[in-house]
Amino acid sequence: MKKVVGKFILFIFGWKTDYKKECIVDKCVMIAAPHTSNWDLLFAMAFYWKEGVNAKFFIKDDWTKGIQGYFIKKFGGIGVTRGKNNKLVDISVKTFLEKERFILLVPAEGTRKNVKRWRKGFYVIAQKAKVPVALGFLDYKNRIAGVGKLLDLTDNFEHDMIKIQDFYKDISAKYPENYNPKIF
């Protein structure tokens, strides 16, 4: 059913998908960027549903409460209380170690507002869990949702971030004024 819903959503809004099959693996941290709109979640999830990917994602805890919270959790939402030390990295790494399949979608910017630098949580989680980082994207200008690359991280943070930054530099956000492709 999710596959049909995903195809329908993408079709209605005129979106296409673009990815290489080898970029969708059993375990990875999937960057969700750029993240400037609430629409990002709908199009990202439609892409994953269409392609049969069972991704989990971080979302502000407020969204996981009430009736909408039931559906958000059902579709993979993991509520996060921002501004509180909630050991999110440790919990994520533990989940990667316990599960055979786990794709964690992380909005690296951490917010829809413009930020000077991306948060490093996605990187730390992937490194500690020893899983690759997939470069998920929503290109609003071209209406393409996809996964462009799968990176095995090195021990050189700057080197890895340059590769990631280079990938995202030409991706168009819904609200470009809220997107900073210079990520570190």
C-alpha positions in Angstrom: 0.0 0.0 0.0 2.8 2.4 0.9 4.3 1.9 -2.6 1.1 3.0 -4.3 0.7 6.0 -2.0 4.4 7.0 -2.6 4.0 6.8 -6.4 0.7 8.7 -6.2 2.2 11.6 -4.2 5.2 11.9 -6.4 3.0 11.8 -9.5 0.5 14.4 -8.3 3.2 16.9 -7.4 5.3 16.2 -10.5 8.3 14.6 -8.8 10.7 12.1 -10.3 13.1 9.8 -8.5 16.8 9.3 -9.2 19.1 6.9 -7.4 21.4 4.0 -7.9 20.3 0.7 -6.4 23.6 0.2 -4.7 22.9 3.4 -2.7 20.0 1.7 -0.8 21.6 -0.7 1.6 20.4 -2.5 4.7 22.1 -0.2 7.1 23.1 3.4 6.7 22.7 6.9 7.9 20.8 8.8 5.2 21.3 12.5 5.1 18.1 14.4 4.4 19.1 17.7 2.7 18.4 20.4 2.0 15.8 20.7 4.8 13.9 24.0 4.6 10.3 23.0 4.6 7.8 20.7 6.2 7.1 19.4 2.6 10.5 17.8 2.7 9.2 14.9 4.9 6.3 14.2 2.6 8.4 14.0 -0.6 11.2 12.1 1.1 8.8 9.5 2.5 6.9 9.2 -0.8 10.3 8.4 -2.4 11.1 5.8 0.2 7.6 4.2 0.1 7.7 4.1 -3.7 11.1 2.3 -3.6 10.2 0.0 -0.7 12.7 1.5 1.7 11.7 1.3 5.4 13.5 4.4 6.7 13.2 5.8 10.2 13.6 9.5 10.8 14.1 12.1 13.5 11.4 14.6 14.0 10.6 17.2 16.6 8.9 15.5 19.6 5.8 17.6 19.3 5.0 15.9 16.0 4.8 12.5 17.7 2.0 13.4 20.1 -1.7 13.2 19.6 -3.5 11.6 16.6 -0.9 12.8 14.1 1.8 11.3 16.4 0.3 7.9 15.8 0.7 8.2 12.1 4.1 9.9 12.3 5.4 7.0 14.4 3.7 4.4 12.2 5.6 5.9 9.2 9.0 5.8 10.9 9.1 8.9 13.1 11.3 9.0 16.1 10.5 11.9 18.4 13.4 14.1 19.5 13.3 16.7 22.3 15.6 19.4 21.0 17.9 21.3 23.3 18.1 18.4 25.7 20.9 15.9 26.1 19.0 12.9 25.1 21.9 10.6 24.1 20.5 10.4 20.6 23.9 9.3 19.1 24.2 6.5 21.6 20.7 5.3 21.1 21.1 5.4 17.4 24.3 3.4 17.4 22.8 0.8 19.7 19.9 0.4 17.3 22.3 -0.1 14.4 24.1 -2.8 16.3 20.9 -4.6 17.3 19.0 -4.6 14.0 19.8 -6.4 10.7 18.2 -3.6 8.7 18.1 0.0 9.8 18.1 3.2 7.6 18.1 6.3 9.7 17.1 9.5 7.9 18.8 12.5 9.5 18.2 16.2 8.6 21.8 17.2 9.0 20.9 20.9 9.4 18.8 20.0 12.4 16.2 22.7 11.5 14.4 24.2 8.6 16.1 27.6 9.3 19.3 28.7 7.8 22.3 27.5 9.8 26.0 28.3 9.5 27.1 24.7 9.8 25.4 21.3 9.7 25.2 19.4 12.9 27.7 16.5 13.2 25.4 13.9 14.7 24.8 12.1 11.4 28.6 11.7 11.0 29.2 10.6 14.5 26.4 8.0 14.4 27.7 6.6 11.1 31.2 6.4 12.3 30.4 4.8 15.7 28.0 2.3 14.1 30.4 1.6 11.3 27.8 2.2 8.6 28.0 4.2 5.4 26.4 7.6 4.8 23.9 7.9 2.0 23.4 11.3 0.4 19.6 11.7 0.2 18.3 14.8 -1.5 15.3 16.7 -2.6 16.0 19.0 -5.6 13.0 21.4 -5.7 14.2 23.2 -8.9 14.2 19.9 -10.9 11.6 18.1 -8.7 13.8 15.1 -8.2 14.0 13.0 -5.0 16.8 10.6 -4.7 20.0 9.2 -3.2 23.1 10.4 -5.1 26.0 8.6 -3.4 26.9 6.1 -0.7 30.0 7.1 1.3 32.1 5.0 3.5 33.6 7.4 6.0 37.3 7.8 6.5 39.0 8.9 9.7 39.4 12.4 8.1 36.3 14.5 9.0 37.3 17.4 6.7 37.9 15.2 3.7 34.6 13.5 4.1 32.7 16.7 4.6 34.3 18.2 1.5 32.9 15.3 -0.5 29.5 15.7 1.0 29.5 19.5 0.6 30.5 19.1 -3.1 27.6 16.8 -3.7 25.0 19.1 -2.2 26.3 22.4 -3.7 24.0 22.3 -6.7 20.9 20.9 -5.0 18.0 23.4 -4.8 16.0 23.8 -1.6 12.4 24.7 -1.5 13.4 27.9 0.4 16.9 28.7 -0.9 17.3 31.6 1.5 17.2 29.0 4.4 19.8 26.7 2.9 23.6 27.0 3.3 25.4 24.4 1.2 28.7 25.3 3.0 28.2 22.7 5.6 31.3 23.0 7.8 
